[in-house]
């Protein structure tokens, strides 16, 4: 259940960065993929693809 919540938060971040509150941002803070997309926004398509694939597998 925890991983599904993180994927949902990460996808929410990818779709609309402004919609996350401080607690949600803290939940994502330790994820390397989160940091990577924040620094390199051109990787958005790859990150979205990963989220969609993981959701299909669950």
Contact map, one row per residue, 1 for C-alpha under 8 A:
1111100000000000000000000000000000000000000000000000000000
1111110000000000000000000000000000000000000000000000000000
1111111000000000000000000000000000000000000000000000000000
1111111100000000000000000000000000000000000000000000001000
1111111110000000000000000000000000000000000000000000000000
0111111111000000000000000011000000000000000000000000000000
0011111111100000000000000000000000000000000000000010001000
0001111111110000000000000000000000000000000000000000000000
0000111111111000000100010001000000000000000000000000000000
0000011111111100000000000001000001000000000000000010000000
0000001111111110000000000000000000000000000000010010000000
0000000111111111101100000000000000000000000000000000000000
0000000011111111111100000000000000000000000000000000000000
0000000001111111100000000000000000000000000100110000000000
0000000000111111100000000000000000000000000000000000000000
0000000000011111111100000000000000000000000000000000000000
0000000000011111111100000000000000000000000000000000000000
0000000000001001111100000000000000000000000000000000000000
0000000000011001111110000000000000000000000000000000000000
0000000010011001111111011000000000000000000000000000000000
0000000000000000001111111000000000000000000000000000000000
0000000000000000000111111100000000000000000000000000000000
0000000000000000000011111110000000000000000000000000000000
0000000010000000000111111111000000000000000000000000000000
0000000000000000000111111111100000000000000000000000000000
0000000000000000000001111111110000000000000000000000000000
0000010000000000000000111111110000000000000000000000000000
0000010011000000000000011111111001000000000000000000000000
0000000000000000000000001111111001100000000000000000000000
0000000000000000000000000111111101100000000000000000000000
0000000000000000000000000001111111100000000000000000000000
0000000000000000000000000000011111110000000000000000000000
0000000000000000000000000000001111111000000000100000000000
0000000001000000000000000001111111111100000000000000000000
0000000000000000000000000000111111111110000000000000000000
0000000000000000000000000000000111111111000000000000000000
0000000000000000000000000000000011111111111100100000000000
0000000000000000000000000000000001111111100000000000000000
0000000000000000000000000000000000111111100000000000000000
0000000000000000000000000000000000011111111000000000000000
0000000000000000000000000000000000001111111100000000000000
0000000000000000000000000000000000001001111110000000000000
0000000000000000000000000000000000001001111111100000000000
0000000000000100000000000000000000001000111111110000000000
0000000000000000000000000000000000000000011111111000000000
0000000000000000000000000000000000000000001111111100000000
0000000000000100000000000000000010001000001111111110000000
0000000000100100000000000000000000000000000111111111000000
0000000000000000000000000000000000000000000011111111100000
0000000000000000000000000000000000000000000001111111110000
0000001001100000000000000000000000000000000000111111111000
0000000000000000000000000000000000000000000000011111111100
0000000000000000000000000000000000000000000000001111111110
0000000000000000000000000000000000000000000000000111111111
0001001000000000000000000000000000000000000000000011111111
0000000000000000000000000000000000000000000000000001111111
0000000000000000000000000000000000000000000000000000111111
0000000000000000000000000000000000000000000000000000011111
